[in-house]
Amino acid sequence: MSDNQVIQNSGPFRIGDRVQLTGPKNKLNTITLEPGKVFHTHRGILAHDDIIGLPDGSVVTNNVGVEHLALRPLLNDFVMSMPRGAAIIYPKDAAQIIAQADIFPGATVVEAGVGSGALSLWLLRAIGPAGRLASFERRGEFADVARDNIATFLGHDPLNWSITLGDLADTLPGTMPSQSVDRVVLDMLAPWECLEAVSEALKPGGVLLCYVATVTQLSRVAEAIRGTGLYTNPDSNETMVRGWHVEGLAVRPDHRMIGHTGFLITARRLAPDTILPELKRRPSKTDFSDADVEAWTPGALGERSVSSKVMRKRVRIAESGAAISKARDLNPGEPATVPSGVASDADEATPDAG
């Protein structure tokens, strides 16, 4: 871990730090500290200057006496409140990806697509400074948001991380040598289209993990992995998180839970010229028609898109956060200023997702 990362997550609050404020009704808001700025709520005003210099975990009072708990956001908190270009992989799934793909310090990892950078942050933390993360993204605006989100959280651009624009199937062969990648994580609509390039890049014994949203995608990618003959039989699962209300003797499950967000499917690369022993299993229906395959194509599945107006706003917010964090780490102790032409959102709180 670099010195910048250590400093950002410990010590008194500094100019440019992101601070998570918890109000009396447990509502969370995240602000970026700037001298002279204020945080407005319908129940008073809280000056940024009153927070700067306080230790992490302090309680601050606004101008009408309402108390707020001030904490540095955990990575879990940050990814839930950061500007988004594409939908993010939620922390519950990111944690399982780290575990099931066995992401380890020093690993060389390929990720596609990068989305808003949420999973990239988890992967960078897992591989450490000795590892390498190569991310691939087809849309330039998503890559821009991801770069700025990662710079905002870390305070700098990681030297062991790269983003390549373009389709993974086309760009991976020219970016990563054959059998040089330890782990591949695919978060895309049609991961089966990239299996040839991924199989060439993965080391024998390396792990392929695909994150897909629907049952039809899960079925098709599983059959495509089996069809290559280059992997172990794939394992599939989903993760659900149910919170509990615990207050005195009132102990019960929460009324709401984080249910289905996506499926994880994993398989390991076999050594060259290896034939996987056939498993003895009950007969099942594994054949499918051309009409079935057509129903599973990306066009038929559909892809949610973000409007260009919303996308431009999110890019500006991400750029602002990155500029403040970088300026703070380059000039510690000096007021962080936003470069000309970059809109600042420091005086606007970012409501955290529930």
C-alpha positions in Angstrom: 0.0 0.0 0.0 1.3 3.4 -0.9 1.8 6.3 1.5 -1.0 8.2 -0.2 -3.5 5.5 0.5 -2.4 5.2 4.2 -2.7 9.0 4.7 -6.1 9.2 3.1 -7.7 6.7 5.4 -6.3 7.9 8.7 -5.5 10.9 10.8 -7.5 14.2 11.2 -9.8 15.4 8.4 -7.9 17.4 5.8 -8.9 19.7 3.0 -10.0 17.6 0.0 -11.1 14.6 2.2 -14.4 13.0 1.5 -16.5 12.9 4.7 -19.6 10.9 5.4 -22.1 12.7 7.6 -24.8 10.8 9.4 -27.8 12.9 10.6 -30.2 12.3 13.5 -32.5 10.1 11.3 -29.5 8.0 10.1 -29.5 9.7 6.7 -26.1 9.6 5.1 -24.6 12.4 3.0 -21.0 12.5 1.6 -19.2 15.9 1.1 -15.7 16.9 0.0 -14.1 19.3 2.4 -13.2 22.7 1.1 -12.3 25.8 3.2 -15.1 28.3 3.5 -17.8 25.9 2.1 -20.9 24.9 4.0 -23.2 21.8 4.0 -26.9 22.8 3.7 -29.7 20.7 5.1 -33.4 21.5 5.8 -32.3 21.6 9.5 -29.4 24.1 9.5 -26.0 24.7 8.1 -22.7 22.9 8.9 -19.4 24.6 8.0 -16.7 22.6 6.4 -14.2 24.5 8.5 -15.8 23.0 11.6 -14.9 19.5 10.4 -11.4 20.2 9.0 -8.8 19.1 11.7 -11.1 17.0 13.7 -10.2 13.3 14.2 -12.1 10.6 12.3 -15.3 9.6 14.1 -16.1 13.0 15.6 -19.6 14.4 16.2 -20.1 18.0 14.8 -23.0 20.3 15.5 -24.5 22.7 13.0 -25.7 26.2 13.5 -29.1 25.2 15.0 -27.7 22.4 17.3 -28.3 19.3 15.2 -25.5 16.8 15.6 -23.9 14.8 12.8 -21.4 11.9 13.0 -18.4 12.5 10.7 -16.5 9.5 9.4 -14.3 8.9 6.4 -16.2 6.7 4.0 -15.1 3.1 3.8 -14.6 1.7 0.3 -18.0 0.1 0.7 -19.5 3.5 1.3 -17.6 5.3 -1.4 -18.6 3.0 -4.2 -22.3 3.3 -3.2 -22.2 7.1 -3.4 -19.7 7.9 -6.2 -20.7 9.3 -9.6 -21.9 6.5 -11.9 -21.6 6.2 -15.6 -22.7 2.6 -15.7 -24.3 0.5 -13.0 -21.9 -0.7 -10.4 -21.1 -4.2 -9.0 -22.4 -4.0 -5.5 -20.1 -4.7 -2.5 -21.7 -8.0 -1.7 -20.8 -9.3 -5.2 -17.4 -7.6 -5.3 -16.5 -9.4 -2.1 -17.5 -12.8 -3.6 -15.6 -12.0 -6.8 -12.4 -11.4 -4.7 -13.0 -14.7 -2.9 -14.2 -17.0 -5.7 -11.7 -15.7 -8.3 -9.0 -16.0 -5.6 -7.6 -12.5 -6.3 -4.3 -12.4 -4.5 -1.5 -9.8 -3.9 0.8 -9.6 -6.9 -1.7 -11.1 -9.4 -2.1 -10.0 -13.0 -5.9 -9.4 -13.5 -7.9 -8.5 -16.6 -11.3 -6.8 -16.0 -13.9 -6.0 -18.6 -15.9 -3.8 -18.6 -14.8 -1.2 -16.2 -18.2 0.5 -15.8 -17.9 3.2 -13.1 -14.7 1.8 -11.5 -16.3 0.2 -8.4 -14.9 -3.3 -9.0 -11.6 -1.8 -10.1 -11.1 -0.3 -6.7 -11.7 -3.6 -5.0 -9.4 -5.4 -7.4 -6.6 -2.8 -6.9 -6.9 -3.2 -3.1 -6.7 -7.0 -3.4 -3.7 -7.2 -5.8 -1.7 -4.6 -4.0 1.1 -2.5 -5.5 2.9 -5.6 -6.8 0.0 -6.7 -8.9 -1.3 -5.4 -12.2 -4.9 -4.6 -13.2 -5.7 -4.3 -16.9 -9.2 -2.9 -17.5 -11.0 -2.9 -20.8 -14.0 -0.7 -21.6 -15.8 0.0 -24.9 -17.3 3.4 -24.0 -14.9 6.3 -23.4 -17.3 8.2 -21.1 -17.5 5.3 -18.8 -13.7 5.0 -18.7 -13.4 8.7 -17.9 -15.8 8.4 -14.9 -13.9 5.3 -13.7 -10.5 7.1 -13.9 -11.8 10.0 -11.9 -13.6 7.9 -9.3 -10.4 5.9 -8.6 -8.3 9.1 -8.5 -10.8 10.6 -6.1 -10.6 7.7 -3.7 -6.9 7.0 -3.9 -5.7 10.6 -4.4 -3.6 9.6 -7.4 -3.7 7.5 -10.6 -2.4 4.0 -9.8 0.7 3.1 -11.7 -0.3 -0.6 -11.8 -3.7 0.1 -13.5 -4.5 0.7 -17.1 -7.7 1.2 -19.1 -7.8 0.1 -22.8 -10.7 1.4 -24.9 -12.2 -1.1 -27.3 -13.8 -4.5 -27.5 -12.0 -7.1 -25.3 -12.0 -9.7 -28.0 -10.1 -7.4 -30.3 -7.8 -5.5 -27.9 -6.8 -8.2 -25.4 -4.5 -10.2 -27.7 -2.4 -7.1 -28.4 -2.3 -6.0 -24.8 -1.5 -9.1 -22.8 0.9 -11.8 -23.9 -0.3 -15.4 -24.2 -0.6 -17.2 -20.8 0.4 -14.1 -18.8 -2.9 -13.5 -16.9 -3.7 -15.0 -13.6 -7.4 -14.0 -13.3 -10.1 -12.7 -15.7 -13.3 -11.0 -14.5 -15.9 -10.3 -17.2 -18.8 -8.0 -16.4 -20.5 -7.6 -19.8 -23.6 -8.5 -21.7 -22.2 -11.3 -23.8 -19.0 -12.7 -22.2 -19.2 -15.8 -24.4 -18.0 -13.6 -27.3 -14.6 -13.1 -25.6 -13.8 -16.7 -24.6 -11.3 -17.3 -27.4 -9.1 -14.2 -26.5 -9.5 -14.8 -22.8 -8.5 -18.5 -23.1 -5.3 -17.5 -24.9 -4.3 -14.9 -22.3 -5.0 -17.0 -19.2 -2.3 -19.1 -17.5 -3.0 -22.8 -17.0 -4.9 -23.0 -13.7 -6.0 -19.4 -14.0 -9.5 -18.4 -13.0 -12.2 -17.1 -15.3 -15.2 -15.4 -13.5 -18.2 -14.0 -15.3 -20.8 -11.7 -13.7 -24.2 -11.9 -15.5 -27.6 -10.6 -14.6 -30.1 -13.0 -16.1 -30.7 -16.8 -16.2 -30.5 -16.9 -20.0 -27.1 -15.2 -19.9 -26.0 -17.6 -17.2 -27.1 -20.7 -19.2 -25.4 -19.5 -22.4 -22.1 -18.6 -20.9 -22.0 -21.9 -19.0 -22.5 -23.9 -22.2 -20.0 -21.7 -24.1 -17.4 -22.4 -21.4 -18.1 -26.1 -21.6 -18.0 -26.0 -25.4 -14.5 -24.7 -25.5 -13.1 -27.8 -23.8 -10.5 -25.6 -22.2 -11.9 -25.2 -18.7 -13.1 -27.1 -15.7 -16.9 -27.5 -15.3 -18.2 -24.1 -14.4 -19.7 -23.3 -10.9 -22.5 -20.9 -10.6 -24.1 -19.1 -7.7 -25.7 -15.8 -6.5 -25.3 -13.9 -3.2 -28.1 -12.5 -1.1 -27.6 -10.4 2.0 -30.3 -10.2 4.7 -29.8 -7.7 7.6 -31.1 -8.1 11.1 -32.7 -5.7 13.5 -31.1 -6.2 16.9 -32.2 -3.9 19.7 -32.6 -5.3 23.2 -34.9 -8.3 22.9 -36.3 -7.1 19.6 -34.3 -9.4 17.3 -35.7 -10.1 13.9 -34.8 -10.1 10.2 -35.0 -6.8 8.4 -38.1 -6.3 6.3 -36.0 -5.6 3.3 -33.0 -7.5 2.0 -30.4 -7.1 -0.8 -31.6 -9.9 -3.1 -30.6 -10.8 -6.6 -28.2 -8.5 -8.3 -26.3 -10.9 -10.5 -24.9 -14.4 -11.0 -21.3 -15.4 -10.6 -19.9 -18.3 -12.8 -16.3 -19.5 -12.4 -14.1 -22.0 -14.2 -10.4 -22.7 -14.3 -8.2 -22.9 -17.4 -6.9 -26.4 -18.2 -3.3 -27.1 -19.3 -2.8 -27.2 -23.1 -3.9 -30.5 -24.7 -5.7 -31.6 -21.6 -9.0 -33.3 -21.8 -11.3 -32.9 -18.8 -12.5 -36.3 -17.4 -16.2 -36.8 -18.1 -18.5 -36.4 -15.0 -21.1 -39.1 -14.3 -24.4 -37.3 -13.9 -28.1 -37.8 -14.5 -29.3 -37.3 -18.0 -30.6 -33.7 -18.6 -31.8 -31.5 -21.4 -28.7 -29.7 -22.6 -29.6 -29.1 -26.3 -31.0 -25.8 -27.6 -32.3 -24.5 -30.9 -31.2 -21.6 -33.0 -34.2 -19.7 -31.9 -33.1 -20.2 -28.3 -29.7 -18.8 -29.1 -31.2 -15.8 -30.9 -33.3 -15.0 -27.8 -30.1 -14.8 -25.8 -28.2 -12.3 -28.0 -27.3 -8.9 -26.6 -29.9 -7.2 -28.8 -32.7 -9.4 -27.5 -31.6 -9.1 -23.9 -31.4 -5.3 -24.1 -29.0 -3.0 -22.4 -30.0 -0.1 -20.0 -28.3 3.1 -21.1 -27.7 6.5 -19.5 -28.9 9.7 -21.2 -26.1 11.9 -22.6 -27.2 14.8 -20.4 -27.0 12.7 -17.2 -23.7 11.2 -18.4 -22.2 14.7 -18.9 -23.2 15.7 -15.4 -21.7 12.6 -13.9 -18.5 13.1 -15.7 -18.2 16.7 -14.4 -18.8 15.5 -10.8 -16.2 12.7 -11.1 -13.7 15.1 -12.6 -14.2 17.6 -9.7 -13.6 14.9 -7.1 -10.5 13.6 -8.8 -9.0 17.1 -9.2 -9.5 18.0 -5.5 -8.0 14.7 -4.3 -5.0 15.0 -6.6 -4.4 18.6 -5.6 -4.6 17.7 -1.9 -2.0 14.9 -2.2 0.4 16.9 -4.3 0.2 19.9 -2.0 -0.5 18.7 1.5 -1.5 21.4 4.0 -2.5 23.9 1.2 -6.1 24.7 0.2 -7.3 22.4 -2.6 -8.6 24.3 -5.6 -10.6 23.0 -8.5 -8.8 23.7 -11.9 -10.5 26.2 -14.2 -13.2 24.6 -16.3 -14.0 21.8 -13.9 -17.3 22.2 -12.1 -17.1 21.8 -8.3 -19.7 19.8 -6.3 -17.9 20.4 -3.0 -20.8 22.5 -1.7 -23.4 19.9 -2.7 -23.8 16.8 -0.6 -24.0 13.4 -2.3 -26.8 11.4 -0.8 -25.6 7.8 -0.3 -27.5 5.0 -1.9 -29.5 2.9 0.4 
